[in-house]
Amino acid sequence: MAGHPQFPYQLYLVISEAACLGRNFLTVAEQAIVGGVEIIQLREKTLDTPTFIEKALQLKEITERYGIPLIINDNLDVANAINAFGVHVGRSDTPPTEIRTKWGTQLQIGYSIEYLSQLDSPEADTADHLGISPIFATPTKTDTVTEWGLDGLRHIRSLTDKPLIAIGSINKTNAKAVMHAGADSLAVVSAICAAPDPEKAAYELRNEILK
């Protein structure tokens, strides 16, 4: 299945130091890229901005070597400092409309959809792609309100033509079903970051997507 023309990246890694369970996150990221990850988001909610920038620049060296876009989670200062491909924000972060007004089109904007009512909003209209979060309940995100499931994802797909990035307990056993329910891209955290062999885990997920 081909990705959305505006967002052709079908395997999306969300990485943080903590998610890598003590391994070097740069090594995990590179292994994941070799295995088939096509885009990476760096998510570090607790770091101060200078430290976040430092980590992002280290990761960008790797992503640029492989031609992989790098997205920064919820920190515009970091995204701009490293000239990132994009920024991803949620309901309680800087609104997409504000980002667009300030920065124009230099950043691709991803926006998390946790309530159906968010779809019919200037924020969703402004975003370039939508994160549908979570598809299945996940231990890595405890503050979510909706578990969309496959039916919820299908419903959202019927309401918007924006690229949809599905996230939340996605792994090789459900990857194909989530793509068939309307996702353009699968965002994974622990299925790759916590895997004994991140390259193999990415490769297996990519194979499921391509089936």
LINGI-V963564 format. One record per residue. PSI is psi in whole degrees, 0 to 359 (NA if undefined). D_LAST is the distance of its C-alpha to the last C-alpha in Angstrom with 1 decimal. Layout:
psi=PSI d_last=D_LAST
psi=PSI d_last=D_LAST
This chain:
psi=130 d_last=7.4
psi=148 d_last=10.7
psi=169 d_last=13.0
psi=137 d_last=16.4
psi=328 d_last=18.7
psi=345 d_last=21.2
psi=81 d_last=18.9
psi=10 d_last=16.2
psi=107 d_last=15.7
psi=335 d_last=12.5
psi=115 d_last=13.4
psi=117 d_last=17.1
psi=128 d_last=19.4
psi=116 d_last=22.6
psi=145 d_last=25.1
psi=161 d_last=28.6
psi=315 d_last=31.0
psi=322 d_last=31.3
psi=340 d_last=27.6
psi=3 d_last=27.7
psi=48 d_last=30.2
psi=348 d_last=32.8
psi=159 d_last=30.8
psi=122 d_last=31.3
psi=333 d_last=28.9
psi=321 d_last=28.9
psi=315 d_last=27.8
psi=316 d_last=24.9
psi=315 d_last=23.9
psi=318 d_last=24.1
psi=318 d_last=22.1
psi=320 d_last=19.3
psi=314 d_last=19.4
psi=324 d_last=19.2
psi=341 d_last=16.2
psi=2 d_last=14.3
psi=137 d_last=16.0
psi=347 d_last=16.8
psi=147 d_last=19.7
psi=139 d_last=22.1
psi=129 d_last=24.6
psi=122 d_last=27.7
psi=108 d_last=29.2
psi=89 d_last=32.7
psi=336 d_last=34.6
psi=355 d_last=37.7
psi=148 d_last=38.5
psi=161 d_last=41.3
psi=314 d_last=40.5
psi=320 d_last=41.9
psi=319 d_last=40.0
psi=316 d_last=36.7
psi=316 d_last=37.4
psi=313 d_last=38.0
psi=319 d_last=34.7
psi=321 d_last=32.8
psi=322 d_last=34.5
psi=317 d_last=33.6
psi=323 d_last=29.9
psi=328 d_last=30.2
psi=318 d_last=31.5
psi=312 d_last=28.2
psi=323 d_last=25.9
psi=323 d_last=28.0
psi=326 d_last=27.9
psi=1 d_last=24.1
psi=35 d_last=24.2
psi=128 d_last=22.5
psi=144 d_last=23.9
psi=127 d_last=25.9
psi=142 d_last=26.6
psi=134 d_last=29.5
psi=117 d_last=29.8
psi=23 d_last=32.8
psi=100 d_last=35.3
psi=326 d_last=36.3
psi=318 d_last=38.9
psi=313 d_last=36.4
psi=318 d_last=33.9
psi=322 d_last=36.8
psi=326 d_last=38.4
psi=6 d_last=35.4
psi=55 d_last=34.3
psi=162 d_last=30.9
psi=322 d_last=28.1
psi=182 d_last=28.4
psi=145 d_last=29.6
psi=128 d_last=28.1
psi=155 d_last=30.5
psi=186 d_last=30.9
psi=322 d_last=33.4
psi=9 d_last=36.2
psi=188 d_last=35.7
psi=125 d_last=37.0
psi=144 d_last=36.1
psi=322 d_last=33.9
psi=320 d_last=36.8
psi=319 d_last=39.1
psi=315 d_last=36.7
psi=318 d_last=36.3
psi=318 d_last=40.1
psi=319 d_last=40.9
psi=2 d_last=38.3
psi=220 d_last=37.2
psi=17 d_last=33.9
psi=339 d_last=33.9
psi=132 d_last=31.5
psi=137 d_last=28.1
psi=122 d_last=28.6
psi=142 d_last=26.1
psi=128 d_last=27.6
psi=130 d_last=26.7
psi=114 d_last=26.9
psi=341 d_last=28.4
psi=144 d_last=30.3
psi=324 d_last=29.6
psi=337 d_last=32.9
psi=333 d_last=31.7
psi=323 d_last=29.5
psi=62 d_last=32.6
psi=158 d_last=34.4
psi=330 d_last=35.4
psi=312 d_last=33.4
psi=322 d_last=30.0
psi=322 d_last=31.2
psi=326 d_last=32.1
psi=149 d_last=28.9
psi=326 d_last=26.3
psi=159 d_last=23.4
psi=133 d_last=23.5
psi=121 d_last=22.5
psi=110 d_last=21.9
psi=130 d_last=23.6
psi=152 d_last=23.1
psi=315 d_last=20.2
psi=145 d_last=21.3
psi=145 d_last=24.8
psi=141 d_last=25.0
psi=342 d_last=27.9
psi=346 d_last=27.6
psi=107 d_last=28.6
psi=356 d_last=31.5
psi=16 d_last=32.9
psi=160 d_last=30.3
psi=328 d_last=31.4
psi=140 d_last=28.4
psi=108 d_last=25.4
psi=318 d_last=23.2
psi=178 d_last=20.7
psi=325 d_last=17.9
psi=320 d_last=20.7
psi=319 d_last=22.4
psi=317 d_last=19.4
psi=319 d_last=19.0
psi=314 d_last=22.8
psi=319 d_last=22.8
psi=324 d_last=20.1
psi=345 d_last=22.6
psi=346 d_last=25.4
psi=151 d_last=24.4
psi=11 d_last=22.6
psi=151 d_last=22.7
psi=135 d_last=19.6
psi=127 d_last=18.7
psi=116 d_last=18.0
psi=136 d_last=17.4
psi=150 d_last=19.3
psi=97 d_last=20.7
psi=39 d_last=19.7
psi=133 d_last=16.0
psi=185 d_last=14.5
psi=343 d_last=11.6
psi=336 d_last=12.6
psi=0 d_last=12.4
psi=313 d_last=10.1
psi=318 d_last=7.3
psi=322 d_last=10.6
psi=319 d_last=12.2
psi=317 d_last=10.0
psi=336 d_last=10.3
psi=355 d_last=13.9
psi=2 d_last=14.5
psi=143 d_last=14.1
psi=337 d_last=13.9
psi=146 d_last=13.9
psi=122 d_last=14.0
psi=127 d_last=17.3
psi=148 d_last=17.9
psi=276 d_last=21.3
psi=332 d_last=22.0
psi=336 d_last=18.5
psi=310 d_last=19.1
psi=323 d_last=22.8
psi=1 d_last=24.0
psi=146 d_last=21.7
psi=326 d_last=23.8
psi=93 d_last=21.6
psi=325 d_last=20.2
psi=314 d_last=18.7
psi=318 d_last=16.7
psi=317 d_last=15.8
psi=317 d_last=14.5
psi=316 d_last=12.6
psi=320 d_last=10.9
psi=316 d_last=10.2
psi=320 d_last=8.8
psi=320 d_last=6.3
psi=320 d_last=5.3
psi=322 d_last=5.6
psi=350 d_last=3.8
psi=NA d_last=0.0
